[in-house]
């Protein structure tokens, strides 16, 4: 299972820039989050001025997800605002836990005068300052995640933050005040010209809000009297019982049926489905794509999107609360024969689903 959680609050904080002192500015309602860096030898002062991103997620532990155990992996994903903009040079990023609470605020970058209600470079709320400007951080390598983005990357941020979430927050060693995303130490004081990164925030009007992806293996395998299907032959795969609409609070079991297109002739009184259904290889996985944009919402993953099987058919479970409402999605199935290495991808082109409130 890969379960996507949308950020509950986020903001960019600014050290300064060349035109105005932004150390007290709040940008909590901006649709953009950015890692930027400017240099100035005049105006508000000489030096290198950075921005940093603060972001927080709620309800990612096993108990909040109604699981017996916590997920085994977590990945942080932010989407670049311009997917066609290749990164000119390598950018090294640190993702670290914040050690104090902060308020998202009500400001935007272009406010004139600037808004100071909410988190900023110098304050974590309207009435409380950070102990250290730029936010208070737990500077512990065991909780720090790093990421290098370089050409020809598209600028998306996709980084494994499992240690931070499982060893700090889920283990209740520290409170969850969210992540800070910043350039690695030496790059924040670099005088070289470095690329800026801009990501969609939780306030974007697009489908590309920041996500924390919680992952665990929820597959089960018990084929009973079903026979294995040979994917090297001509087979049909479809989603039996896939509904057109699901409520956002539903957890749906999607049945995956596979039959040979040209089975040997036989005579029986049972239905074609119950008589002919076979199970796909254990190395079979599902993926969910946005039917309009083609964006991969849940990718194939050999650890976390395995098909299950019982005595009826293959299947997988899907939590609908993670999908944007009123958009249509398709299911893809990838199957690999572990002996021959043959790989096939199947799509039930006539079936789509959407989530309604």
For each residue, the residues with C-beta under 8 A, 3 or more apart:
1: 215 216 217 218 304 305 317 319
2: 213 214 215 298 299 301 304 305
3: 65 71 213 214 215 319 322
4: 211 212 213 214 297 298 322
5: 57 58 59 60 211 212 213 214 322
6: 57 202 209 210 211
7: 10 55 56 57 201 202 209 210 211 212
8: 56 57 58 202
9: 28 55 56 104 178 202
10: 7 28 33 53 54 55 56 104 201 202 210
11: 26 27 28 30 33 53 54 102 104 105 118 119 201
12: 27 30 32 33 34 51 52 53 54 109
13: 27 51 52 53 54 119 120 121 134 135
14: 17 22 23 25 27 36 49 51 120 121
15: 22 23 49 50 51 121 133 134
16: 20 21 22 23 38 40 44 45 47 49
17: 14 20 22 36 38 40 44 49
18: 38 39 40 42 43 44 49
19: 43 44
20: 16 17 44 114
21: 16 24 44
22: 14 15 16 17 25 114 120 121
23: 14 15 16 120 121 122 133
24: 21 114 116 120 121 122 123
25: 14 22 107 109 111 114 115 116 120 121
26: 11 105 106 107 114 115 116 117 118 119 120
27: 11 12 13 14 30 105 107 108 109
28: 9 10 11 103 104 105 106 107 118 119
29: 104 105 106 107 108 203
30: 11 12 27 33 107 108 109 201 203
31: 200 201 203 204 205
32: 12 81 109 198 199 200 201 204
33: 10 11 12 30 53 55 78 181 198 199 200 201 210
34: 12 51 53 196 197 198 199
35: 50 51 52 53 91 93 181 182 183 196 197 198
36: 14 17 50 51 196 197
37: 48 49 50 51 183 187 188 190 194 196
38: 16 17 18 48 49
39: 18 47 48 49 191
40: 16 17 18 43 44 45 46 47 49
41: 46
42: 18 46
43: 18 19 40
44: 16 17 18 19 20 21 40
45: 16 40
46: 40 41 42
47: 16 39 40
48: 37 38 39 188 189 190 191
49: 14 15 16 17 18 37 38 39 40
50: 15 35 36 37 134 182 183 188
51: 12 13 14 15 34 35 36 37
52: 12 13 35 121 134 135 180 181 182
53: 10 11 12 13 33 34 35 78 180 181 182 199
54: 10 11 12 13 98 102 119 135 178 179 180 181
55: 7 9 10 33 76 78 178 179 181 210
56: 7 8 9 10 98 176 177 178 179
57: 5 6 7 8 60 176 178 212
58: 5 8 64 176
59: 5 64 65
60: 5 57 64 65 71 74 165 170 212 214
61: 64 65 70 169 170
62: 65 67 68 69 70 71 170
63: 66 67
64: 58 59 60 61
65: 3 59 60 61 62 71 214
66: 63
67: 62 63 70 71 216
68: 62
69: 62 216
70: 61 62 67 166 170 216
71: 3 60 62 65 67 74 214 215 216
72: 162 166 215 216 217
73: 160 162 214 215 216 303 304
74: 60 71 160 161 162 164 165 166 212 213 214 215
75: 158 159 160 161 162 212 213 215
76: 55 95 145 157 158 159 161 179 210 211 212 213
77: 156 157 158 210 211 212 213
78: 33 53 55 156 157 181 199 200 210
79: 83 156 199 200 208 210
80: 83 85 154 155 156 157 197 198 199
81: 32 198 199 200
82: 85 155 198
83: 79 80 154 155 156
84: 154
85: 80 82 154 155
86: 151 152 153 154 155
87: 90 91 149 150 151 152 153 154 155 195 197
88: 151 195
89: 150 151 194 195
90: 87 148 149 150 151
91: 35 87 148 149 150 183 187 194 195 197
92: 146 147 148 183 184 187
93: 35 146 147 148 149 157 159 181 182 183 184
94: 144 145 146 181 182 183 184 185
95: 76 144 145 146 147 159 161 164 179 180 181
96: 137 138 139 143 144 145 164 179 180 182
97: 137 138 143 164 168 169 174 177 178 179 180
98: 54 56 102 135 136 137 138 177 178 179 180
99: 136 137 138 174 177
100: 124 130 131 135 136 177
101: 124 125 177
102: 11 54 98 119 124 125 135 177 178
103: 28 118 119 124 125 126
104: 9 10 11 28 29 118 119
105: 11 26 27 28 29 115 117 118 119 120
106: 26 28 29 115 117 118
107: 25 26 27 28 29 30 111 114 115 116 117 118
108: 27 29 30 111 115
109: 12 25 27 30 32
110:
111: 25 107 108 114 115
112:
113:
114: 20 22 24 25 26 107 111
115: 25 26 105 106 107 108 111 118
116: 24 25 26 107 120 123 126
117: 26 105 106 107 126
118: 11 26 28 103 104 105 106 107 115 125 126
119: 11 13 26 28 54 102 103 104 105 123 124 125 135
120: 13 14 22 23 24 25 26 105 116 123
121: 13 14 15 22 23 24 25 52 133 134
122: 23 24 129 130 133
123: 24 116 119 120 126 128 129 130
124: 100 101 102 103 119 128 129 130 135 136
125: 101 102 103 118 119 128
126: 103 116 117 118 123
127:
128: 123 124 125
129: 122 123 124
130: 100 122 123 124 133 134 135 136
131: 100 136
132: 135 136 137
133: 15 23 121 122 130
134: 13 15 50 52 121 130 182
135: 13 52 54 98 100 102 119 124 130 132 180
136: 98 99 100 124 130 131 132
137: 96 97 98 99 132 180
138: 96 97 98 99 143 168 174
139: 96 144
140: 143 144
141: 144
142: 163 167
143: 96 97 138 140 163 164 167 168
144: 94 95 96 139 140 141 164
145: 76 94 95 96 159 160 161 163 164
146: 92 93 94 95 159 184
147: 92 93 95 157 158 159
148: 90 91 92 93
149: 87 90 91 93 153 155 157 197
150: 87 89 90 91 153
151: 86 87 88 89 90
152: 86 87
153: 86 87 149 150 156
154: 80 83 84 85 86 87
155: 80 82 83 85 86 87 149 197
156: 77 78 79 80 83 153
157: 76 77 78 80 93 147 149 181 197 199
158: 75 76 77 147
159: 75 76 93 95 145 146 147
160: 73 74 75 145
161: 74 75 76 95 145 164 165 179 212
162: 72 73 74 75 165 166
163: 142 143 145 166 167 168
164: 74 95 96 97 143 144 145 161 167 168 169 179
165: 60 74 161 162 168 169 170 212
166: 70 72 74 162 163 169 170 171
167: 142 143 163 164 170 171 173
168: 97 138 143 163 164 165 171 173 174
169: 61 97 164 165 166 172 173 174 175 176
170: 60 61 62 70 165 166 167
171: 166 167 168
172: 169
173: 167 168 169
174: 97 99 138 168 169
175: 169
176: 56 57 58 169
177: 56 97 98 99 100 101 102
178: 9 54 55 56 57 97 98 102
179: 54 55 56 76 95 96 97 98 161 164
180: 52 53 54 95 96 97 98 135 137
181: 33 35 52 53 54 55 78 93 94 95 157
182: 35 50 52 53 93 94 96 134 188
183: 35 37 50 91 92 93 94 187 188 194
184: 92 93 94 146 187 188
185: 94 188 189
186: 189 190
187: 37 91 92 183 184 190 194
188: 37 48 50 182 183 184 185
189: 48 185 186
190: 37 48 186 187 194
191: 39 48
192:
193:
194: 37 89 91 183 187 190
195: 87 88 89 91
196: 34 35 36 37
197: 34 35 36 80 87 91 149 155 157
198: 32 33 34 35 80 81 82
199: 32 33 34 53 78 79 80 81 157 210
200: 31 32 33 78 79 81 204 206 208 209 210
201: 7 10 11 30 31 32 33 204 209 210
202: 6 7 8 9 10 209 210
203: 29 30 31
204: 31 32 200 201 208 209
205: 31
206: 200 209
207: 290 293 295 324 327
208: 79 200 204
209: 6 7 200 201 202 204 206
210: 6 7 10 33 55 76 77 78 79 199 200 201 202
211: 4 5 6 7 76 77
212: 4 5 7 57 60 74 75 76 77 161 165
213: 2 3 4 5 74 75 76 77
214: 2 3 4 5 60 65 71 73 74
215: 1 2 3 71 72 73 74 75 301 303 304
216: 1 67 69 70 71 72 73 304
217: 1 72 303 304 306
218: 1 308 317
219: 306 307 308 316
220: 308 309 310
221: 282 308 309
222: 309 310 311
223: 226 228 279 309 310 311
224: 310 311
225: 311
226: 223 277 278 279 309 311 313
227: 278 279
228: 223 278 279 281
229: 235 258 259 260 278 279 280
230: 233 235 260
231: 235 280 281 335 337 342 344
232: 337 340 342
233: 230 260 261
234: 260 261 262
235: 229 230 231 258 259 260 261
236: 258 259 261
237: 256 257 258 280 333 346 348
238: 256 257 348 351
239: 242 254 255 256 257 331 348 351
240: 255 256 257 273 313
241: 254 255
242: 239 254 255 331 348 351 353
243: 246 252 353
244: 352 353 354
245: 353 354 355 356
246: 243 250 252 320 353 354 355 356
247: 250 320 355 356 357
248: 320 321 323 325 355 356 357
249: 320 321
250: 246 247 320
251: 317 318 319 320
252: 243 246 317 318 320
253: 315 316 317 318
254: 239 241 242 286 315 316 317 318 331
255: 239 240 241 242 312 313 314 315
256: 237 238 239 240 280 286 307 313 314 315 316 333
257: 237 238 239 240 273 277 313 314
258: 229 235 236 237 277 278 279 280 313 314
259: 229 235 236 263 272 273 276 277 278
260: 229 230 233 234 235 263 276 278
261: 233 234 235 236
262: 234
263: 259 260 266 276
264:
265:
266: 263
267:
268: 275
269:
270: 274 275
271: 274 275
272: 259 275 276
273: 240 257 259 276 277
274: 270 271 277
275: 268 270 271 272
276: 259 260 263 272 273
277: 226 257 258 259 273 274 312 313
278: 226 227 228 229 258 259 260
279: 223 226 227 228 229 258 309 313 314
280: 229 231 237 256 258 284 307 309 314 333 335
281: 228 231 284 335 336 337 338
282: 221 306 307 309 338
283: 302 335 336 337 338
284: 280 281 306 307 314 333 334 335 336
285: 300 301 302 305 306 307 333 334 335
286: 254 256 298 300 305 307 316 331 332 333 334
287: 296 298 299 300 305 331 332 333 334
288: 296 297 298 318 323 329 330 331 332
289: 294 295 296 297 329 330 332
290: 207 293 294 295 297 327 328 329
291: 294 327 328 329 330 352
292: 327 328
293: 207 290
294: 289 290 291
295: 207 289 290
296: 287 288 289 299
297: 4 288 289 290 323 329
298: 2 4 286 287 288 305
299: 2 287 296 305
300: 285 286 287 305 332 334
301: 2 215 285 304 305
302: 283 285 306
303: 73 215 217 306
304: 1 2 73 215 216 217 301
305: 1 2 285 286 287 298 299 300 301 316
306: 217 219 282 284 285 302 303 316
307: 219 256 280 282 284 285 286 314 315 316 333
308: 218 219 220 221 314 315 316 317
309: 220 221 222 223 226 279 280 282 313 314 315
310: 220 222 223 224 313 315
311: 222 223 224 225 226
312: 255 277 315
313: 226 240 255 256 257 258 277 279 309 310
314: 255 256 257 258 279 280 284 307 308 309
315: 253 254 255 256 307 308 309 310 312
316: 219 253 254 256 286 305 306 307 308
317: 1 218 251 252 253 254 308
318: 251 252 253 254 288
319: 1 3 251 322
320: 246 247 248 249 250 251 252 323 355
321: 248 249 355
322: 3 4 5 319
323: 248 288 297 320 327 329 354 355
324: 207 327 355
325: 248 354 355 356 357
326: 354 355 356
327: 207 290 291 292 323 324 354 355
328: 290 291 292 352 353 354
329: 288 289 290 291 297 323 352 353 354
330: 288 289 291 347 348 349 351 352
331: 239 242 254 286 287 288 347 348 351
332: 286 287 288 289 300 345 346 347
333: 237 256 280 284 285 286 287 307 345 346 347
334: 284 285 286 287 300 343 344 345 346
335: 231 280 281 283 284 285 343 344 345 346
336: 281 283 284 341 342 343 344
337: 231 232 281 283 340 341 342 343
338: 281 282 283 341
339:
340: 232 337
341: 336 337 338
342: 231 232 336 337
343: 334 335 336 337
344: 231 334 335 336
345: 332 333 334 335
346: 237 332 333 334 335
347: 330 331 332 333
348: 237 238 239 242 330 331 351
349: 330
350:
351: 238 239 242 330 331 348
352: 244 291 328 329 330
353: 242 243 244 245 246 328 329
354: 244 245 246 323 325 326 327 328 329
355: 245 246 247 248 320 321 323 324 325 326 327
356: 245 246 247 248 325 326
357: 247 248 325
